[in-house]
Amino acid sequence: MNTVIVPVDFSVTSIHAAKYALQLLTGHKGINLLLYHSYSKVSEEAGVQGDLEKLREELLHNTNLDIEIMAHQADDVVEGLEKAVRHRRADLVIMGISGKSAIEQVIYGSNTLRMAKTKACPVMIIPEEAPFNPISKVMLTSDFKNTLQTTPSVPIKNFLDLFKPKLHIVNVDKHHYISLTDDYERERQDLIRLFADYNPDFHFLRLYDVDEALNLFAHDMHIDLIITIQKNHSFMEKLFRTSHTRKLSFHSKVPILIIHE
């Protein structure tokens, strides 16, 4: 990982994401943190540059990271951010999201989800209330369907290699709660081989009361980050369609990393 972009609009939420990114990346050599802001009017440029520089100086007091600033004039926030990702060949975007309805915003049209849909690079979502915890335990969600073809193993492994967390691979499916089918077992073996170097633990959770199941799992296992694979009609999108899941207090506290298949 070489370049990480944090878009900031100087709100509490975006500043929190910037500080989270700082704590997450400090101590890892060779990573450049880029604070990004898009503005719509030319007259705003000087003020934006000054505010970005002020934030940069504040963050530099607490890190040995290289921190740069970038401001673009753009009519659309996501289009400007996507351009910055391409121009700087960024490996990751870390974005804040606010409020108790954080996951509703993720699923139903926030700039964060729009950015994730561009497939420009992985996007890490930092809820406003998420405290920083070193990433020691990661939950990778899987629907156990065509895992070899749909699991982006390289970016996932790059992330695991950087932070060296314990990997938990989690599936929620009512049809395989008691016993696994042969197809499921084959998919599990594929994932075992795919992530053999990380000695993953596998967990199969019942689909009923998904919010309760995930809450209990996250609490019991002290999960620090969820990794979800973004694809059409994805596992996580199906989960978040239900009113129960949208209310998950769990997801207002734990960051989510979205990676495309």
Secondary structure, 3 states (H helix, E strand, C coil): CCEEEEECCCCHHHHHHHHHHHHHHCCCCCCEEEEEEEECCHHHHHHHHHHHHHHHHHHHCCCCCEEEEEEEECCCHHHHHHHHHHHHCCCEEEEEECCCCHHHHHHCCCHHHHHHHCCCCCEEEEECCCCCCCCCEEEEECCCCCHHHHCCHHHHHHHHHHHCCEEEEEEECHHHCCCCCHHHHHHHHHHHHHCHHHCCEEEEECCCCHHHHHHHHHHHHCCCEEEEEECCCCHHHHHCCCHHHHCCCHHHCCCEEEEEC
